[in-house]
């Protein structure tokens, strides 16, 4: 054999072995994702990008702006920075890509909202019936036909809006896996499915939404563990009658969620299980105290007629009663923790003061979800809207929540902002 032929033969052997190793590595990587096992994913120091610094530039001139303007790092991962559904300001919520972005921005705790499929498998979705706005299910005829309510186009003549309702409980896990995540939005003026799915607000983006990877709950555990972050799963309220499919009760559902952390070997101290249903919190405290002692009661009582975060007599149960029931962490929306004083300055609300006086820890949600704050923001800033007039007020509000209210963490749609603040202020 000629020397040239020997060289080609050796090169072919080397390439063949390399190719086999690459294929094997790829298969192992895929296996780790689908079986709930994952190796540690190395991350650099938090990469914040320009947004936190843009927000600083847009602040009112005051001592806080001066302090933050001189903050150049180092920036560190922080449990104060809680990823709300990942990083949904720019990535499809509860997608693998969104979780990775959140971790890279230094979120110390990452959320998976938990619901179940037709075959009782747990998956990450903000609600059981949001597939029509958060995935491409309406573009998949075989699955769109299984939706609780198939797509109905808008009718300008009657004023009827476009609508659909597609639930995880409409499909199996295998079918769920075939879907692609998209930005959570819908165009209710649409007359076609394509237009209906094209409703992303201008202040968000579809730039990173072309191939969002959906996650099962077990896969989210493996991924978040590999990223070195902690967990805050929320048990979502079922939108189907319970028990589901005969004997799948709320208690079985609540137990199954925690069992998946046990199966993955996750220390209970790294898991902050959440629910808007106080009965779920009490159930965990009673039956799974290792997790229940730091379960988070999401306070959604603002939806109850007569509830007023400024008037203690409307809080049923009271702060003291929540504490006596074993609740240790309370999590209301941002606006419930804030009010304005006589000088139109943002200060802690009576609700916030009472919670702290009762010995309850506070977490709040969700920063950077209102969109631009030039007009005072929306739901999350409604109690202090007259004092909000610029994007930089995001950091002003965050500072008051941290220093005056004393929250232990803040959910954010863009964790770089909360990571930046926590690093600059020395919060862990």
Secondary structure, DSSP 8 states (H G I E B T S, - for coil): --HHHHHHHHHHHHHHHHHHHHHHHHHHHHHHHHHT--------S----SHHHHHHHTS-SSHHHHHHHT-------EEEEEESTTTTTTS-TTBHHHHHHHHHTTEEEEEEEEEE-TTS-EEE-SSTT-HHHHBSGGG-HHHHTTSSEEEE--BTTTTB--EEE--GGGS-HHHHTT-EE--S---TT-SSHHHHT----TTS-STT-SSEEB-BHHHHHHHHHHTT-EEEEEE---SS-SSBTTTB-HHHHHHHHHHHHHHTT--GGGB--EES-HHHHHHHHHH-HHHHTT-EEE--GGGSTT--TT-GGG-SS-HHHHHHTT--EEEEEGGGGEEE-TTS-EEE-HHHHHHHHTT-EEEEEEET-S---TT--SGGGGGGGGG--STTHHHHHHHHIIIII--SEEEESSHHHHHHHHHHHT--
